[in-house]
Amino acid sequence: MTSHPDPLPASTADALLDARNVAKSFGAVRALTDASLTVRRGEVVALMGANGAGKSTFVKILTGAIRPDAGRVTIRGAEARVGSPAEARRSGLVPVYQEPSLIPDLDVSDNLRLGDTDAEAFRHWAAELGHPELRLDAMIRDLPLATLRIIDLARALASTPDVLLLDELTAALPTDLVERVLRVARAQADDGRGVIYISHRFAEIAELCDRATVLRDGRSVGDVEITEGVEDRVVEMMLGTRIDLGKRAAETARPRPEGRPRLRVQNLAAAPKLTDASFELHPGEVLGVVALEGQGQDELFEVLAGFRKPAGGTIEIDGAPARFRHPADAIAAGLSFVPGNRAEALFRERSVRENIAMPFSARARTWGPLRLRHEKTRVAEAVERLQIDTRAQGEVQRLSGGNQQKVTIGRWLAHGVKTLLLFDPTRGIDVRTKRQIYPLVRELAEQGAAILYFTSELGEVPLACDRAVVIFNGRVVDLVEATEATEERLMRAAYGLGTAEGAA
């Protein structure tokens, strides 16, 4: 790899934030060795790096969630010793973290009061972000993940930050809301503020950001201007080598499976959004699901995973009618669910082994010796197959987002997969981990698994899927072969505009 320029811009005279030589260790794990970042007035700076590069640790240090072992941070020219997120906010640095920072058992209004957020300012920003109808008495636990991200952002904007930090915010959002977020972030910079933007979507980086600071293995390895064609250079800086996402599924697509489907859904409905979903999923097939926010995809997966009762329609598993009263019923029927929100799937203070082994414990229904040797073997195989970073395996919450996602998938890989329900499995993870997940999904299908794969990134459909259904207004409106799954066709169907080819 060729050398790159100093990771900091030459001039920091107009810097709102200047962090230099920041280091942090967690026991034997060296999370940051030498990380630096500068944000000047009127610019948006991308903070980039593969999972495990140290981005999350760096962000938590900047925002006061953890203290550094070394380094210096200045805000508006004054050295800052930020000891808590509240102090960071008072200093003018306000984050929107990768996972929602809201209390689920309280309503929106109570969460605003806890953060001392002005309700009228919050309403203004919620409307700017496409949610003018958001009720302050709505319970957080009843709202979809995308809405929670908008609430977090509107709450942050209401505090009028000098530096706004967005950590993978758009990863949980559909295209229409992504556009609003990018527009608001750009407006913040145009008003003389600064924005730190963390995303694994190069298209968003190219559209929004002025510069990118790249981390690798806990160090800042380069600071580059965002210009046309910079993606290859950034990827090389992130990984040390050039990389692609892998072969398109469409290039190796097999004929559509025949015979009895593993999963058949007929006219399925579930309150409040899903009204009429019908499709078949066969063994050996990856069926994509594409939809904008709130079109019924959440309800579809929650019904199939046993978390929600249907309002109508039928589900068949291997030709037999199925109705689930509890997630355990779905698991017993061979349906394994990987949710989009990793926090819902993990015991964050438990080890990697305990998290992956959870289904083995659940399977034990009678007293007697557990098959610990078998369990340990299957867990070790899953860790090796997914290349899970186990340096901090004492607590899963210390792993990077990508490694946490591997743990959620590894759980079912170790347990055995018949039908896998993947809900946005690559949300908020880096290109290297995506490159591991796509072939894994294809391999599982080739071994006979049936996989239902929702993605918020249209470009993933030809990479991972054999076919895809598009949901609009609670209904399946298009069925697309991978070879025909252009972003234009998928987007038109997702917006309810039909397709040039015509809906299936």
N, C-alpha and C positions, 0 to 999 in steps of 0.2 A: 504494500500500500504506500502511495506517495505521501509525503508530509503535507500538512495543511497549515494555514496561517494561525497566528495566535487566536485563541478562542474568544477574545474580547475585542470590541471595536476600539479604535485608537483613541477616540475622545469620549470621556464620560462626564464632561462638564455639565451637560444638561440631563444627567441620569436621574431618574426617579428611584431606581433600584440598582445597586451595584453589589454583587456578591462575589467574593474572591477566595479561592483556595479552600473551599469548604470540605471538611472531612467528617466521617461518622462511621463508627463500628458498632456492631451488636454482638458482643462476645467475640468469637473467632471470625465472624462474618464481617468483611470490610465492605460496607454498602457504598460509601463515598471515599475517594482518595484525594481528589483535587478537582472540585467542581466550581465553575465560575459562570456568572451570567450578569449581563447588564441590560436594563430596559430604560430607554430614553423617552422623553416626552413625545407624544404623537406617533408612536410606533407599536406594532404588534410583533412580538418575538416568539417564534416557535421553539419549544424545548423538546428535543427529539432524542430517541435512543431506543434500542431493543429492550424488551422486558428484562429486568434485572440489571439494567445499566445504571440505575440509581436515581431515576427521575422522581419516583414517589418519595424516597427519602429526602431528596433535595427540596421538593415542594413542602414537605412537612417541616423541614428546618426553616425555610423562608417564612412560613405561616405560623410558626410558633408551636406546632404540635409536638416537636421534639427538639432537643438542644444539640448543637454540633459539638464535636470534639475539638475542632480547629477551624480557622477561617474567619472572615470578616464580612459583615453585611452592613451596608449603609442605605438609608432611605432618605431621599431628598438631601443628600450630602452629610447627614448626621449618622454616626455609628449607631446601629440598632441592636439592642439585646432583647429580642422578642422572646418572652418566656411563655406565652400562651396565645392561642388563636384570637382571644379578645384583645390582647395587646397589639397583635398584628393588624387587626381591624382598626384600632385607634390610630395606628401609624399610617393607615391608608392603604394597606395591602389586604385585599379581600379575596379569598379563594372560593371556587366552586369545585369540590372534590369529585373524584371519579365515581364514588358511591354517594347517594343522597345523605345529607347530614340533617335529617329530620326525625322527630320522634313519632313513630307510627301510631301510638295510642292517644295522640293529641290531634286536635283539628288544626287547620291552617293558621287560624287566628292565634291559637296558643303558641304555635311554633314561632310566629312573628314576634310575639311578646317576649319569648325567651331570648331572642336575638336583638331586642330593643329596636325593631324595625317599624318604621312608619307605615301604617296600613294604606294610606292614600298613595304614597310613593310606590308601594308594592303593587297596588292595583294598576297604576299607570304602566309599570314595566311588564306586568302580566299581560295587559292588553297589547303592548308593543310586541310581545313575543307570541301573540296569537291565541291568548287565553283570556279574553275579556269576560267570559262567563264563569270564571273560576270563583267558587263560593268559599268564603272564609270559614264557614262552619263545616266544610267537607273534612272527613277524617282522613288522615294521611294514609292509613293502611288500606283504604278503599280506592286509592288513586293509582293509575298505571305508572310504571317507571318513568316514561317520557314526561309525564306531567310533573312528577317529583323533581326532575332535572330543571324544568322551567321554573318551578317554585323556588328552587335553590338559586337560580340565576337572577330572578326578579328580586329576591330578597337581597342578594349581593349588590345589584345595581341601585337599589333603594338607598344604600348607604353612601352613594357617591364616592366610590373608591378612587384613589390616585393610580393604583395598579390593580387591575383585575386579573386573576389567575383562573383559567379555565382548563380543568384536567379531564380530558376525554369527554367533554360534555355532549358533543353531538353523536357519540357512539350509540346512544340509546334513543336517538331522535330520527323521525322520518325526514325525507328530503325537504318538505315544505317548512318544517320548523328549523331545520339546519340553516336554510337560507335566511330566516329571520335572525337567528343567533349570529351568523356571520355579519349581517348588516348592522346589528346593534354593537358588536365588538368593534367593527371598523369605525362606527360613529364615536365610540369612546375614545379611540386614538385620535380621530380628527378633532375632538374637543380638547386635545392637549394632555390626555391621560395616557397610561401605558397598559398594555395587555400582554400577559404571558399565555401562550396557547399551546396546549399539549394534545396532539392527535396523531393517529397512525394513518390518516387519510391524506395522501399527498395532494389531492385535488383541492381540499380545503386549505392546506398550507399555502399552495400556490395562489389561491384566490385572496386570502386574507393577510398573510404575514409579509413583513418586510425583510426579516432576517430569521435565521435558524441557528440556534446553539445546539450542538450534538454531543451527547454523552455516550461513552462506551466504557464498560467495566469501572464505573465510578469516577471517571475523569472526563473533563471537557476536551474534546479532540478537534473541534473546529467550530468556526462561526462564519456562516456563508450568507451572502445576499440571495434572496429568492428571485431567481430569474428563470427564463424558459429553459427546460432541460436539466435543472439542477437536481432532479430526483435521483439520477444514477449516482451522482457524487455523494448525496446525503446517505443513500443506502450503503455505499462503500465505506463512508465514515462510521456509520452505525455498526456495521458488521465486520469490517476489515476486508471483505471480499464482495464481489458482485453477486447478486442473488435475484432469482425470479420467483414468482408465486407457485410455479409448477405447471404441469400440463393441464390444459383445459379438459374437463370431463367430456365435453362435446367431441374432442378429438379421439377419445377412446370409448365413446358411448356404445353400449350394447343394445341389441334390439329390445323393445319393450317386453318385459316378462309376461308370460302367458300363464294361464291356470288360475287357481284360487288366490285371491289377494291375502296378504297377512292382515291388512287393516282396510275395512270398507266403511266409509262415512257417508250417510245418506240424509240429506236435508237437515243437517244438524243445526240447532239453534240454541243460544244461551244468552241470557240477559247480561248486560244491556245491549251489546253491539252485534253479536253473531246472529244472523237471521236465516241463512240457508247455505250450508257448506256441504258439498258432495265431492268425493274423490276416492280413488283406490290407491293403495300402496302395497307393492309386491315385495316378497323376499328378493334381496339382491338389488334393490332400487333405492336411489336417493331422490326424494320428491321435495323440491323447494317450495317455500311459501313466501310470497311477496305481498306486502301491504304497507300503506302509510299508517301513521299513528291512529289508533282508535277505530280501526275498520273491522275488528272482530278476531284478530289473530291471537290476542291474549286469551280470550274466552275459549277459542278452539283448543289451544294447548292445555289450558287449565282443565277443561272437560276431559280430554284424553288422558291427562295425568291424574285424574281423580280428585282435583282440588275444587271443582265446581260442578254442580248438577246441570244437565241439559234441560232446556225448556221444550225441546221437541227433536224429532229425528231419531236415527238409529246408528249404533256402532256395532260392527261385527269384527271379531278377532278369529282368524282362520275359519271363517264361515259360520261361527256361532255368535248369537246376540250377546252383547256385553253391556253392563251398566255398573258404574263404579260408585260406591258410597264413600270411599276413602282412598287416598293415594296407595295404601297397601293393596287394595283390590286391583289397581292398575298394574302395580309391580308384579303381583301374582299372575296377571294375565300376560306378562312379558313386556310391558311398556315401561321403559326407563326414561326419566325426564331430567334434562340438564337445563335449568332455568337461565334466563338472561342475566338476572341479578345474582352474582356469585355468592353474596352474603346470605341469600336464602338457602343455599345448598350446603354450606360449609359450617362445621363446628370450628370457628376461627381460632379458639384457644387450645384446640387439640392438635395432635401431630398429623403429619402426612399419612402415616400408616393407619391411625385410627379413623381418619376421614375416608380413606379408600376402603377400609375393611368394614365400614358400617353395615352394608347389606348382609355380610356374613353373620353378624351378631343378630340382625333382625330375623334371619332365617331360622335361628335356634328357637324351636317351639317347645322343646321338652328338656327336662333336667338331664344332665350327662356331660361328658367331656366335649369341649369344643375342638374342632379340627384345626388347631392353631398352626400346625406345620403346613397344612394345605392353604390356610389363609395367608400366612407369611409368604409362601411361594407365589401365590397369585398376585399379591400386592407388589412384591419385588418385580415380577414380570411386567406389571402395569407401569411402575416407576421407570423401568429401563426402556420399555417400548415408547413411552411418551417423553423420555429424557427430562423428567421432572427434577428441578434443582432442589436437592434435599439438604443443603448446607444448613438451612434454618428450619429443619423439619420438626423441631420441638413445638412450634406453633405455626399453623398454616397462615395466620394473619401476617407473618413476617415475610411470606413469599411475595414475589411480584404478581401483578394481576394475571399475566399469562400463565405462570406456574399454578396459581390458584385455579384457573380454568382447566388446566390439565388434570388437576386433582379431581375436579367434578366429573370429568369424562373418564378418568382412570378408575373411579369407583365402579362404574358400570362395565368397564372393560374387564376388570378383575372378576366381577360377579358373573359376567356372561351376558351378551346382548342378543335379543331377538328383534325387538322393535325399539329404536332409539328416537326420542323426541328432543331435538336440539333447537333451543330458542336463542338465536343470535349468538352462537358459540364463540365467534371471533370478535365480539364487541370489546373494544378497548385493549386489544392485544397487538403485539408488534408483528412485522412482516415475517420474521423468522418462525414464530410460533404458528402463524397462519399456514406457513409452508409445511409445517408438521401436521396440522390438523386436516387440511384438505386431503392428502394421500391417506391418512388414517380413516377418514370417512369413506373414501372409495374402497379401501381394503376391507373394512367391516362389511360393506355391501357385497363385495365379491365373495366374502365368506358366508353370505346368506342372510345378513341382517337387513331389516327394512328400516329406512331412516327418513324421518320427516324433519326438514331443515328450514326453519325460518331465518331469514337474513334481512337486515336493514341496509345492506350494501348490494346494490343490483349487480355489480360486477362479480359477485361470488357465485351467482347462479350457474354460469357456464363453467366455472372452475370446479364446483363440487357436485352439481346435480345432474340427473338424467332428464328430468322434466321439472316444471314449476307450475303451481297454481297461483293466480293473483286474486286477492280478495279486495273488494271495494264495497263499502256500505253494507258490510256484513255478509256479502255473497261472493261465491267464487265466480269471477267474470271472465277468466281466461285460463287456458291450459296450454303451456308452451313447452316444446321440445328444447333441449339444451342447445341444439344447433341453431335455433331460431330465437334464442333468448337475448336479443339485443336490449340495451338499456332503454332505447326509444320505445320499443314495444312494451316492455315491462312498465315503464313510467306512464305511458298513455293508459294502459289498463288500470294501473294503480290509482290514477286520477279519474277513472270512470269515463275516459274518452274513447273507449274501444281501441282497436288496433288496425293497422293497415292490412294485416293478414286476416283479421276477423277473429272474434272470440271463439274459443273451442266450445 
